[in-house]
Amino acid sequence: MIQSSELILNPDGSVYHLNLKPEHIAHDIIFVGDQNRVEKITQFFDSIEYSTQKREFKTQTGYYKGKKMTVMSTGIGPDNIDIVMNELDALVNIDLETRKPKENLVSLNIVRIGTSGSLQADIPCDSMVMSKYGLGLDNMLRSYLIDDISEKAMEDAFIKQTNWDLKKGRPYVITCSETLEKRIESDQIHKGFTGTAGGFYGPQGRVLRLEIQDAELNKKMDSFEFEGIKMTNLEMETAAIYGLGKLLGHNCLSLNAIIANRANGTFSEDPYKAVDALIAYALDKLAE
């Protein structure tokens, strides 16, 4: 039995941070970072049957073209993803009354919809990127046993090419769900290699008042290449989602609307339109 200190429940029996019970979620789940973006997606739903919010975690479940879906805000960063993925898994794969894992495990379909900046000139503003690979530059996932799910050759290449300082931890590479990749892909979308940073400023090479450990890291990431694969974009959640998804047995995919291009210094003239286009694309693909 899982102790109450390890799996914390609210007085009403819901999981602690998400404030959800098993009946509140669908098997197809859309992640967004910003809680205000939840309703930008559910405004297209035919109906909403459940809504709740606790802290930055806002959840709405309803129907789109007859398909039951849940939209959930995760907040920012790998640490929040650790909370969201583990509590979602507990909702479907742990009996919350007996506190024991279920014998028959459920695989959720989880699609992240976010915004990002492109690192390559040939992926322009207002385009859409599907993350084939996630590169984790954080240390959160290293708290788990990930050697059997990570792409070690690509990790070694990244460490060598960027002269990565291992005092910051060993980067990890995880692939997306092939099931969701086939379900979502089309000629409208780029396939990418997405970097996931553990912070917004120093970890992504931004300098305000503090010097950073490697001032050339962004340039090194821009030029990184492994068997023809280059880094396409940088954000703060994808690799963590992919890693915990694989460990827990869930299908995960990350989609990003590209609103900036760092290679040529451009920014989308209408980033809201780019995000709306990605939302419509993802909803229709999930509803098929």
C-alpha atoms as one frame of an Amber mdcrd trajectory, in Angstrom:
protein
   0.000   0.000   0.000   1.250   3.486  -0.870   1.570   5.596   2.290  -0.485
   8.779   2.666   2.716  10.826   2.867   3.703   9.590  -0.612   0.343   9.837
  -2.390  -1.338  12.860  -0.832  -5.100  13.207  -1.232  -7.389  16.109  -0.404
 -10.220  15.595   2.142 -12.647  14.948  -0.744 -10.441  12.144  -2.103  -8.994
  14.090  -5.038  -5.255  14.091  -5.821  -3.499  16.853  -3.930  -2.222  19.355
  -6.512  -4.552  18.767  -9.457  -7.707  18.606  -7.321  -9.075  15.840  -9.560
 -10.788  12.475  -9.163 -10.586   9.678 -11.773 -14.015  10.483 -13.234 -12.960
  14.056 -13.983 -10.527  13.305 -16.837 -10.665  11.878 -20.347  -8.080   9.530
 -21.844  -7.112  12.182 -24.416  -5.483  15.084 -22.565  -4.093  18.372 -23.865
  -1.415  20.145 -21.834  -0.863  23.898 -21.945   1.502  25.877 -19.781  -0.593
  28.992 -19.212  -3.826  28.551 -17.252  -5.395  31.293 -19.376  -4.852  29.146
 -22.472  -7.148  26.374 -21.218 -10.274  28.260 -22.241  -8.671  29.315 -25.522
  -8.933  25.618 -26.373 -12.163  24.640 -24.646 -14.010  27.564 -26.257 -14.136
  25.301 -29.313 -15.708  22.412 -27.356 -19.316  21.417 -27.928 -19.781  21.240
 -24.153 -17.828  21.302 -20.886 -18.838  18.847 -18.170 -16.237  19.541 -15.493
 -13.976  22.435 -14.510 -11.665  23.021 -11.568  -8.538  24.931 -10.631  -5.990
  24.756  -7.828  -2.902  26.957  -7.990  -1.658  27.008 -11.593  -3.330  23.702
 -12.404  -6.578  24.443 -14.241  -8.550  21.570 -15.787 -11.590  21.444 -18.039
 -13.119  18.259 -19.477 -15.719  18.211 -22.227 -16.504  17.156 -25.777 -15.145
  18.285 -29.137 -16.899  16.838 -32.197 -18.215  14.060 -29.976 -14.769  13.179
 -28.603 -14.218  13.473 -24.852 -11.068  15.474 -24.034  -9.412  17.116 -21.069
  -7.412  20.351 -21.244  -5.047  21.059 -18.368  -2.557  23.786 -17.529   0.722
  22.536 -16.099   2.468  25.770 -15.264   6.092  26.198 -16.259   9.019  23.821
 -16.029  10.048  20.188 -15.443   9.283  20.334 -11.710   5.613  21.044 -12.446
   5.578  18.270 -15.041   6.756  15.867 -12.337   3.660  16.749 -10.302   1.197
  16.648 -13.188   2.374  13.391 -14.785   2.558  11.459 -11.509  -0.849  12.647
 -10.291  -2.512  11.975 -13.653  -1.062   8.466 -13.624  -2.321   7.962 -10.076
  -5.840   8.867 -11.234  -5.951   6.028 -13.751  -3.473   3.449 -12.450  -3.768
   3.550  -8.654  -6.882   2.668  -6.668  -7.173   5.794  -4.530  -9.220   3.992
  -1.877  -6.935   0.995  -1.333  -3.798   2.982  -2.326  -2.596   0.058  -4.421
  -1.533   0.073  -8.104  -4.116  -1.513 -10.377  -3.383  -4.788 -12.176  -4.644
  -3.530 -15.543  -2.832  -0.309 -16.402  -4.248   2.480 -18.573  -2.276   4.452
 -21.179  -3.317   8.087 -21.531  -2.805  10.105 -24.721  -1.149  13.404 -23.769
  -0.489  16.185 -26.289   1.261  19.371 -25.232   0.376  22.545 -27.136   2.853
  25.346 -26.592   4.764  28.229 -28.097   8.443  28.270 -28.815  11.268  29.973
 -30.662  12.948  28.266 -33.599  16.710  27.780 -33.643  16.916  27.087 -37.392
  16.339  29.515 -40.275  14.333  26.968 -42.276  11.630  26.704 -39.586   9.919
  30.108 -39.929   7.620  32.025 -37.635   3.995  30.820 -37.651   5.006  27.252
 -38.523   4.232  24.196 -36.373   6.816  21.823 -34.877   6.207  18.292 -33.628
   8.952  17.215 -31.243  10.295  13.864 -32.446  12.931  14.042 -29.712  13.122
  15.877 -26.399  16.515  16.873 -24.973  16.379  17.386 -21.212  18.878  19.924
 -19.873  17.303  19.734 -16.415  18.016  17.149 -13.720  14.459  16.280 -12.680
  14.155  13.081 -14.709  17.496  11.784 -13.394  15.729  11.129 -10.091  14.160
   8.151 -11.892  15.675   5.081 -13.591  15.821   6.197 -17.213  18.750   4.301
 -18.730  16.435   1.900 -20.574  14.428   4.659 -22.285  17.034   7.295 -23.194
  18.937   7.746 -26.464  22.503   7.465 -25.189  24.299   7.944 -28.520  22.541
  11.274 -29.083  23.242  12.301 -25.493  26.944  11.526 -25.914  27.064  13.505
 -29.160  25.452  16.523 -27.511  27.837  16.386 -24.549  30.847  16.178 -26.862
  29.798  18.796 -29.397  28.785  21.378 -26.791  31.551  20.543 -24.296  28.751
  20.186 -21.753  29.816  20.612 -18.123  28.631  17.449 -16.357  28.531  19.315
 -13.047  25.170  20.542 -14.384  24.033  16.922 -14.775  23.934  14.578 -17.768
  21.492  15.665 -20.506  18.958  13.055 -21.565  17.151  12.411 -24.864  13.722
  10.758 -25.066  11.614  10.071 -28.163   7.946  10.891 -28.582   5.165   8.320
 -28.784   5.140   6.663 -32.205   1.405   6.096 -31.820   0.664   9.803 -31.420
   3.284  10.781 -33.988   1.433   8.783 -36.659  -1.929  10.112 -35.467  -0.902
  13.790 -35.582   1.678  14.063 -38.387   1.028  15.634 -41.801   2.876  17.689
 -44.399   1.770  20.821 -42.525   4.078  20.183 -39.603   7.843  20.069 -39.083
   9.399  17.275 -37.048  11.873  18.582 -34.556  14.451  18.050 -31.843  13.352
  20.117 -28.867  15.538  21.258 -26.010  13.965  21.451 -22.547  15.653  23.836
 -20.133  15.233  23.854 -16.364  14.839  27.629 -16.247  14.104  30.664 -18.429
  17.090  32.942 -17.928  20.520  31.418 -17.306  19.536  27.882 -18.373  18.464
  29.293 -21.751  21.523  31.506 -22.141  19.898  34.801 -21.146  22.107  37.247
 -19.304  20.702  40.059 -17.168  22.949  40.761 -14.168  24.426  37.309 -13.642
  27.198  35.682 -15.632  26.376  32.183 -16.828  28.461  29.033 -16.882  28.656
  28.799 -20.696  28.039  32.018 -22.611  28.392  30.153 -25.927  25.850  27.407
 -25.192  23.126  28.822 -27.436  25.473  28.958 -30.410  26.607  25.411 -29.683
  23.007  24.192 -29.572  22.224  26.004 -32.820  25.032  24.137 -34.572  24.526
  20.729 -32.920  23.891  17.882 -35.364  23.505  14.122 -34.945  22.908  11.915
 -37.992  21.303  14.829 -39.818  19.161  15.862 -36.834  19.487  19.461 -35.620
  17.942  21.199 -32.636  14.824  23.014 -33.740  13.495  24.805 -30.670  13.958
  25.421 -26.965  11.321  25.422 -24.198  10.778  24.055 -20.682   8.525  20.956
 -20.608   8.783  18.520 -23.538  11.619  16.185 -22.512  10.226  15.845 -18.988
   6.805  14.908 -20.381   8.349  12.365 -22.754  10.487  10.774 -20.045   7.777
  10.361 -17.431   5.329   9.314 -20.136   7.570   6.462 -21.257   8.323   5.358
 -17.705   4.637   5.350 -16.752   3.376   3.879 -20.030   1.554   6.884 -21.496
   1.625   8.188 -25.080   3.049  11.718 -25.203   3.600  14.251 -27.968   4.619
  17.903 -27.910   3.486  20.458 -30.504   4.711  24.037 -30.681   3.609  27.098
 -32.586   6.789  28.883 -33.640   6.381  32.554 -32.755  10.033  33.615 -33.002
  13.039  32.662 -35.109  16.326  33.221 -33.341  18.385  32.351 -36.408  17.120
  35.348 -38.366  15.905  37.529 -35.498  12.232  37.623 -36.467   9.027  37.470
 -34.422   5.546  36.529 -35.541   3.392  39.429 -36.683   0.378  37.696 -35.112
   1.433  35.077 -32.539  -2.179  34.571 -31.375  -3.171  33.526 -34.890  -0.289
  31.036 -34.977  -1.381  29.503 -31.669  -5.035  29.330 -32.770  -3.990  27.517
 -35.953  -2.075  24.925 -33.921  -5.021  24.477 -31.535  -7.419  23.852 -34.418
  -4.983  21.422 -36.032  -4.436  19.427 -32.834  -8.131  19.260 -31.900  -9.147
  17.989 -35.306  -6.409  15.366 -35.333  -7.360  14.109 -31.867 -11.051  14.022
 -32.798 -10.481  11.865 -35.900
